[in-house]
């Protein structure tokens, strides 16, 4: 026997696998099994039922971005959905492609949608489902053909389909157009206490659940039982490690963390590929492990490099996602407790108990806790160091240590904002105001520094931060948000003046939080946060510069220059 049947089966998860290609006309058993229902699917099906009952020629827009699951959903509805809701629809699955080399995608689109021109809207015709990326939709309605589709353009604008805000996709019986925008849906939901990574957890369950339809579990159960390497195989033990729902939850929330903090757009296919990458090392070879069995030290070194807690954080240049995850490595979380643990571990001549305490009752126990292997860990400094890294990582996985205090606060505030919790979002506005004053500097009267370039004195003005709250999302009593915008918008001003808005993603929120706690910005911060600098410059323009300005000398003297109907007045304050 010279190959691993189980790892070959797991290969279906890879992006390079033929199973990764979605085709509306084909939907095999594997795709049907791996399908996970999403809120977007239920909303689309609800709209389709209404359209089918209405019997009115309708264009259903399935909007979003590349790789977000539009094609997969259409394929599922076409081939596997019991309700057969789209059987009578004309389906255009990819509006980015042209029908001929001589035509642009926009020209092709105008031909495909000819039945939905203003002049043809009231004529009879078939219902159409159009899967289209938002960029293509924007280009189309703004193109030279847009005037012929003015009602479509009005529908897109009135429903805010091309904006960042969550748009209304409720069925409109009076319209020839309906839509579902994938951009409003995420792979996780928001709660006051953090995220619920339901979709990712469901995907993981598809791979690791014990049921007859799960080809991966069946291969694990059947092929691994007949494999001579089974009791020494990292792939088999990785799979057993991930069967634990607690470990699945950690992985799901780790992926959400990088989605939020790094603004990564992960597709279902990328997540499945990631699952493969943390199960099967790029260096895994059945024959190689067979040869290593005669050398305990060499085998153990390779084994430790190829188990899941290592693969998550040490897989260099495998995928961009794997590279991003490096910065979330629990080894980077320094604390006094962690330092004490490290000192105690490395000075000990026998780490057997440390190893047993961590690896007891998990899949790797039989290898790492074997007396012969424990001796190798005690004797070899490199092995000992590798084992310590594993202890820290497995502890974090077991305890579900995800994110820091700032990340958790951001999730709460993101929920409060999207849920329209007026009494809860005051913290956001206070944070922005305080951060602005820390960024610019302020005097004892809370005036903001306008200019500190003079050698002997500095100029200050008073700025009134007026929260503008009319733009807030509508309040909801829902405790779990399925549709939301992935950032916070803080707006200042009033109805009589121009409003100044600041879009706060996690990166900016982290900076604001640190500024609130006395942090002094660096040149790197100024390079990375041009959005905040622009906000600061605009908010300063709303201050009292044209009416009153304070001058503070470095010796502590203070004066004010004020404008009145009689001209300017100079007054020494201190």
KAMO-V161720 format. One record per backbone hydrogen bond with DSSP energy under -0.5 kcal/mol. CO is the residue of the C=O (numbers start at 1). NH is the residue of the N-H. Records with the same first field share a line. If there is no record, write none. Layout:
CO: NH / NH
//
This chain:
3: 5
4: 8
5: 9
6: 10
7: 11
9: 12
10: 13
11: 14
14: 17
17: 20
18: 21
23: 26
26: 23
28: 32
29: 33
30: 34
31: 35
38: 41 / 42
39: 43
40: 44
41: 45
42: 46
43: 47
44: 48
45: 49
46: 50
47: 51
48: 52
49: 53
50: 54
51: 55 / 56
58: 60 / 128
59: 61 / 178
60: 62 / 130
61: 63 / 180
62: 132
63: 182
64: 134
65: 68
69: 73
70: 74
71: 75
72: 76
73: 77
74: 78
75: 79
76: 80 / 81
81: 84
84: 87
86: 89
89: 91
90: 92 / 129
91: 93
92: 131
94: 97
100: 103
104: 108
105: 109
106: 110
107: 111
108: 112
109: 113
111: 114
113: 116
114: 117
117: 120 / 121
118: 121
120: 123
127: 90
128: 60 / 130
129: 92 / 131
130: 62 / 132
131: 95
132: 64
133: 137
134: 138
135: 139
136: 140
137: 141
138: 142
140: 143
143: 146
145: 148 / 149
146: 149
147: 150
148: 118
149: 153
150: 154
151: 155
152: 156
153: 157
154: 158
155: 159
156: 161
157: 160
160: 163
167: 169
171: 173
172: 175
176: 59
178: 61
180: 63 / 182
181: 184
182: 185
184: 484
187: 199 / 200
189: 196
190: 481
191: 194
194: 191
195: 197
196: 189 / 198
197: 201
198: 202
199: 203
200: 204
201: 205
202: 206
203: 207
204: 208
205: 209
209: 211
211: 214
213: 215
214: 218
215: 219
216: 220
217: 221
218: 222
219: 223 / 224
220: 224
222: 226
223: 226
224: 227
227: 230
229: 232 / 233
230: 233
233: 237
234: 238
235: 239
236: 240
237: 241
238: 242
239: 243
240: 244
241: 244
244: 247 / 248
245: 249
246: 250
247: 251
248: 252
249: 253
250: 254
251: 255
252: 256
253: 257
254: 258
255: 259
256: 260
257: 261
258: 262 / 264
259: 263
260: 506
264: 266
267: 271
268: 272
269: 273
270: 274
271: 275
272: 276
273: 277
274: 278
276: 279 / 280
279: 281
281: 284
285: 289
286: 290
287: 291
288: 292
289: 293
290: 293
291: 294
292: 295
295: 299
296: 300
297: 301
298: 302
299: 303
300: 304
301: 305
302: 306
303: 306
304: 307
307: 310 / 311
308: 312
310: 313 / 314
311: 315
314: 316
315: 318
319: 323
320: 324
321: 325
322: 326
323: 326
324: 327
325: 328
326: 329
329: 332
330: 333
332: 334
335: 339
336: 340
337: 341
338: 342
339: 343
340: 344
341: 345
342: 346
343: 347
344: 348
345: 348
351: 355
352: 356
353: 357
354: 358
355: 359
356: 360
359: 362
362: 365
364: 367 / 368
365: 369
367: 370
370: 373 / 374
371: 375
372: 376
373: 377
374: 378
375: 379
376: 380
379: 381
380: 384
381: 385
382: 386
383: 387
384: 388
385: 389
386: 390
387: 391
388: 392
389: 393
390: 394
391: 395
392: 396
393: 397
394: 398
395: 399
396: 400 / 401
397: 400
400: 402
404: 408
405: 409
406: 410
407: 411
408: 412
409: 413
410: 414
411: 415
412: 416
413: 417
414: 418
415: 419
416: 421
417: 420
419: 476
420: 422
421: 424 / 425
422: 425
424: 427
425: 428 / 429
426: 430
427: 431
428: 432
429: 433
430: 434
431: 435
432: 436
433: 437
434: 438
435: 439
436: 440
437: 441
441: 449
443: 446
447: 443
448: 461
451: 459
456: 554
458: 552
459: 450 / 451
460: 550
461: 448
462: 544
463: 465
464: 466
465: 467
466: 493
467: 469
469: 472
480: 482
481: 190
482: 186
488: 490 / 504
489: 491
490: 502
491: 468
492: 500
494: 497
499: 501
500: 492
502: 490 / 504
503: 505
504: 488
505: 509
506: 510
507: 511
508: 512
509: 513
510: 514
511: 515
512: 516
513: 517
514: 517 / 519
515: 518
519: 521
522: 526
523: 527
524: 528
525: 529
529: 533
530: 534
531: 535
532: 536
533: 537
534: 538
535: 539
536: 540
537: 541
539: 542
540: 543
544: 547 / 548
547: 563
549: 561
550: 460
551: 553 / 559
552: 458
553: 556
557: 553
558: 573 / 574
559: 551
560: 562 / 571
561: 549
562: 569
564: 567
567: 564
569: 562
571: 560 / 573
//
